[in-house]
Amino acid sequence: MRKKSKWLALLLVLGLVLAACGDGEGGDTTTTAAGAEEPTTTAGEEEMTTTTAGEEEMAEIATDVGVDLEAQTITIGLLSDLSGPFAPLVQVINSGHEIYWANVNANGGINGLQVNLEVRDTGYVVDTHVQLYEELKSQVVAFGHSTGSPHTVAINPQLQADGILAIPLTWYSGWSDPAINANLVPHGVPYCIEAMNMIEYLTLEAPDATTIAIASSPGDYGEDSNAGARLAAEELGLEIVYDGTGLVNAADEATLAEVASGIAGSGAELVWVTTSPTPFGSIYGQALAAGFTGALWSGAGPTWNPALVGPDSPINEALASNFYVSAYYAPWGADSAGNQEVRELVEAAGAPPLDYYAEGVIEAKIMEQALRAAYDAGDMTQAGVLAAAKSLESVTFEGLAPDETYVGEPNDRVQRAQFISRPDPAGLADGTSTGVTLVESMYTSPIAEAYEFTETCFSLG
């Protein structure tokens, strides 16, 4: 496997997450051959004119794009934000893909077929995402990763027209809506249900709380999340004393200051903020500087980054006292077979311990199961891999993440379980943790459990 990422560089990138992130144009091309080796042959005394049983079986597999039975390769596309606002996370997630597929390939691949990754940097720009999809769709059997909800929505009509599978890196509630997800296999708790879980959990930690402030970035991520926050507040009898939904603009310090002032001035006992780590750090720090110290805080998973509690962070100790980390998978040190597998793969690759590898492994595991099911069905065409993914009754991650199903009614298959941790600056500093300590595994709140999912919480249109 040719490694695209250098592990020290990844650590440095994560350490810089509190600096401003640009909207890069993206589009740079990286091809990763995930552990592929040149096939070898052995010459006999006479020319071989027959095939082995395995070769005969493989010859019966239907293929069209992205699977080459003669070369014994499968090619998967990754449309990844490697230079935009979520680059510090996605770079590590992609490395999780690379590490996982290298191990699969080293152990026989998919029934002898080696998996290669075609990676493109979208820069988190919708037009670039669409352009790179068009470039790759004639080269790959499926897309194992698609960063961003608006970006995935933008290619979704073409995915459906082309009959190609994609795994979104986004927890938009729309992915559980059959009117939207015909060519997608989502995973993890949707943003709105995540908010229900976390806000009810905060009320268990602060049972006398009666008020909440909410704020978010605009678009599906923030507004889907805050739809769940408003529903939870209503169910729990919490008064929303500040609503900054859609006001968080990472590129505008004035709006960040406005949101911080609104939260601090509200006197809220609970705070829910959904954005990326850089603007969150600014909002939290400014509210703290204004003397706002009595509330419990949380936010959707991508709001968090361990650099927020790094040794040089001025807010690390404050966060450790009043912030709850929401996540779609278990942190590095969790005691599960799935976490042990990730640790072993990452350590064998000589990489540092980081939680985000887990997301890459989760996405790769879903794709692996789809590819194996397609092979067993004798159809590894793009449409065949899509059909195989949609037939998966159970994909297990052995405790690393909640198991998923892609059959049944939306309300039955929508994910409701997640993980909750507390910040751990001391553990990050001495290397005993990745900056968090797990406190709740596979948590589902009563509100989320009872919620009837019949449509997306927020529509992207």
Backbone hydrogen bonds, N-H to C=O, Kabsch-Sander energy under -0.5 kcal/mol:
donor,donor_aa,acceptor,acceptor_aa,energy
2,R,33,A,-0.9
3,K,1,M,-0.7
7,W,5,S,-0.5
10,L,6,K,-1.8
11,L,7,W,-1.9
12,L,8,L,-2.2
13,V,9,A,-2.6
14,L,10,L,-2.5
15,G,11,L,-2.1
16,L,12,L,-1.0
16,L,13,V,-0.7
17,V,14,L,-1.5
19,A,16,L,-2.3
24,G,83,S,-0.5
27,G,121,D,-6.7
30,T,119,V,-2.4
32,T,30,T,-0.6
32,T,117,L,-2.8
33,A,31,T,-0.6
34,A,32,T,-1.1
35,G,33,A,-2.0
56,E,52,T,-2.2
57,E,53,A,-2.4
58,M,54,G,-2.3
59,A,55,E,-2.1
60,E,56,E,-0.7
60,E,57,E,-0.9
61,I,58,M,-1.7
62,A,378,G,-2.5
68,D,73,T,-2.6
69,L,67,V,-0.6
72,Q,68,D,-1.3
73,T,68,D,-2.0
74,I,114,Q,-2.8
75,T,66,G,-3.1
76,I,74,I,-0.5
76,I,116,N,-2.6
77,G,142,A,-2.6
78,L,118,E,-2.6
79,L,145,H,-2.7
80,S,78,L,-0.9
80,S,120,R,-2.6
82,L,80,S,-1.2
87,A,84,G,-1.6
89,L,86,F,-0.8
90,V,86,F,-2.7
91,Q,87,A,-2.7
92,V,88,P,-0.6
93,I,89,L,-2.2
94,N,90,V,-2.9
95,S,91,Q,-1.6
96,G,92,V,-1.8
97,H,93,I,-1.7
98,E,94,N,-2.4
99,I,95,S,-2.7
100,Y,96,G,-2.3
101,W,97,H,-2.9
102,A,98,E,-2.0
103,N,99,I,-1.6
104,V,100,Y,-2.2
105,N,101,W,-2.9
106,A,102,A,-2.1
107,N,103,N,-0.9
107,N,104,V,-0.8
108,G,105,N,-1.4
109,G,104,V,-2.7
110,I,113,L,-2.8
111,N,109,G,-1.1
112,G,108,G,-2.2
113,L,110,I,-1.5
114,Q,72,Q,-2.6
116,N,74,I,-3.6
116,N,114,Q,-0.5
117,L,32,T,-3.1
118,E,76,I,-3.1
119,V,30,T,-2.4
119,V,117,L,-0.6
120,R,78,L,-2.5
121,D,28,D,-1.8
122,T,80,S,-2.7
122,T,120,R,-0.7
123,G,80,S,-0.6
125,V,122,T,-1.5
126,V,124,Y,-0.5
129,H,125,V,-2.5
130,V,126,V,-2.4
131,Q,127,D,-2.4
132,L,128,T,-2.7
133,Y,129,H,-2.0
134,E,130,V,-2.2
135,E,131,Q,-1.6
136,L,132,L,-2.1
137,K,133,Y,-2.3
139,Q,136,L,-2.9
140,V,136,L,-1.5
141,V,75,T,-2.7
142,A,75,T,-0.6
143,F,165,L,-2.8
144,G,77,G,-2.1
144,G,142,A,-0.6
145,H,77,G,-0.8
146,S,167,I,-1.1
147,T,79,L,-2.5
148,G,169,L,-1.8
152,T,148,G,-2.0
153,V,149,S,-3.2
154,A,150,P,-1.8
155,I,151,H,-1.2
156,N,152,T,-1.0
159,L,155,I,-2.7
160,Q,156,N,-2.3
161,A,157,P,-2.3
162,D,158,Q,-2.9
163,G,159,L,-1.4
164,I,159,L,-2.0
166,A,183,N,-1.8
167,I,143,F,-1.5
169,L,146,S,-2.9
170,T,168,P,-1.1
175,W,172,Y,-1.5
176,S,173,S,-1.7
177,D,174,G,-2.0
180,I,177,D,-2.4
181,N,177,D,-2.3
184,L,181,N,-2.0
185,V,166,A,-1.5
191,Y,171,W,-2.8
194,E,190,P,-2.8
195,A,191,Y,-2.1
196,M,192,C,-1.6
197,N,193,I,-2.5
198,M,194,E,-2.7
199,I,195,A,-2.6
200,E,196,M,-1.9
201,Y,197,N,-2.1
202,L,198,M,-2.4
203,T,199,I,-1.6
204,L,200,E,-1.0
204,L,201,Y,-0.6
205,E,201,Y,-1.4
206,A,202,L,-1.9
209,A,206,A,-2.1
212,I,239,E,-2.7
213,A,270,L,-2.4
214,I,242,Y,-2.6
215,A,272,W,-2.0
216,S,244,G,-1.8
217,S,274,T,-2.2
223,E,219,G,-2.8
224,D,220,D,-2.6
225,S,220,D,-0.5
225,S,221,Y,-1.5
226,N,222,G,-2.4
227,A,223,E,-1.3
228,G,224,D,-1.4
229,A,225,S,-1.7
230,R,226,N,-2.3
231,L,227,A,-1.8
232,A,228,G,-2.5
233,A,229,A,-2.6
234,E,230,R,-2.2
235,E,231,L,-2.4
236,L,232,A,-2.3
237,G,233,A,-0.8
237,G,234,E,-0.8
238,L,233,A,-2.7
239,E,210,T,-3.0
240,I,238,L,-0.5
241,V,212,I,-1.8
241,V,239,E,-1.0
242,Y,212,I,-0.9
244,G,214,I,-3.7
244,G,242,Y,-0.5
247,L,244,G,-2.1
248,V,216,S,-2.7
249,N,247,L,-0.8
250,A,248,V,-0.6
252,D,249,N,-2.0
253,E,251,A,-0.5
255,T,252,D,-0.5
256,L,252,D,-1.6
257,A,253,E,-2.5
258,E,254,A,-2.0
259,V,255,T,-2.5
260,A,256,L,-2.6
261,S,257,A,-2.5
262,G,258,E,-2.2
263,I,259,V,-2.5
264,A,260,A,-2.6
265,G,261,S,-2.7
266,S,262,G,-1.0
266,S,263,I,-0.6
267,G,263,I,-0.7
267,G,264,A,-0.7
268,A,263,I,-0.7
269,E,211,T,-0.6
270,L,211,T,-1.0
271,V,296,L,-2.3
272,W,213,A,-2.6
273,V,298,S,-2.3
274,T,215,A,-2.0
275,T,273,V,-0.6
280,F,276,S,-1.9
281,G,277,P,-2.8
282,S,278,T,-1.7
283,I,279,P,-2.7
284,Y,280,F,-3.1
285,G,281,G,-2.3
286,Q,282,S,-2.3
287,A,283,I,-2.3
288,L,284,Y,-2.5
289,A,285,G,-2.3
290,A,286,Q,-1.3
291,G,288,L,-1.9
292,F,287,A,-2.3
293,T,291,G,-1.1
296,L,269,E,-2.2
297,W,322,N,-3.3
298,S,271,V,-1.6
299,G,324,Y,-0.6
303,T,300,A,-2.5
304,W,301,G,-1.8
308,L,305,N,-2.3
309,V,306,P,-1.9
310,G,307,A,-1.5
313,S,310,G,-1.9
316,N,313,S,-1.1
319,L,315,I,-2.5
320,A,316,N,-1.8
321,S,317,E,-1.0
321,S,318,A,-0.7
322,N,318,A,-1.2
323,F,319,L,-2.1
324,Y,297,W,-1.9
325,V,421,S,-2.7
326,S,299,G,-0.6
326,S,324,Y,-0.5
327,A,419,F,-2.1
330,A,400,L,-2.8
334,A,331,P,-2.1
336,S,334,A,-1.4
338,G,398,E,-2.9
340,Q,336,S,-2.2
341,E,337,A,-2.1
342,V,338,G,-1.9
343,R,339,N,-2.7
344,E,340,Q,-2.4
345,L,341,E,-2.4
346,V,342,V,-2.8
347,E,343,R,-2.7
348,A,344,E,-2.2
349,A,345,L,-1.2
350,G,347,E,-1.3
351,A,346,V,-2.3
354,L,352,P,-0.5
357,Y,354,L,-1.0
358,A,355,D,-1.7
359,E,356,Y,-0.6
360,G,356,Y,-1.1
361,V,357,Y,-2.2
362,I,358,A,-2.7
363,E,359,E,-2.4
364,A,360,G,-2.3
365,K,361,V,-2.5
366,I,362,I,-2.0
367,M,363,E,-2.1
368,E,364,A,-2.9
369,Q,365,K,-2.3
370,A,366,I,-2.0
371,L,367,M,-2.7
372,R,368,E,-2.6
373,A,369,Q,-2.2
374,A,370,A,-2.3
375,Y,371,L,-2.5
376,D,372,R,-2.5
377,A,373,A,-1.6
378,G,374,A,-0.5
378,G,375,Y,-1.4
379,D,374,A,-2.2
380,M,62,A,-2.9
385,V,381,T,-2.5
386,L,382,Q,-1.9
387,A,383,A,-2.5
388,A,384,G,-2.2
389,A,385,V,-2.3
390,K,386,L,-2.2
391,S,387,A,-0.6
391,S,388,A,-0.9
392,L,389,A,-1.4
393,E,391,S,-0.6
395,V,404,E,-2.8
396,T,394,S,-0.5
399,G,401,A,-0.6
400,L,397,F,-1.9
404,E,395,V,-2.2
406,Y,392,L,-2.6
412,D,409,E,-0.9
413,R,409,E,-2.0
414,V,410,P,-1.9
418,Q,443,Y,-1.4
419,F,327,A,-2.5
420,I,440,E,-2.5
421,S,325,V,-2.4
422,R,437,T,-2.3
424,D,435,G,-2.8
428,L,424,D,-2.1
429,A,425,P,-2.2
430,D,426,A,-2.1
431,G,427,G,-0.8
432,T,427,G,-1.4
433,S,427,G,-1.6
437,T,422,R,-2.4
439,V,420,I,-2.9
440,E,420,I,-2.2
443,Y,418,Q,-3.0
449,E,445,S,-2.6
450,A,446,P,-2.0
451,Y,447,I,-1.1
453,F,451,Y,-0.8
454,T,452,E,-1.0
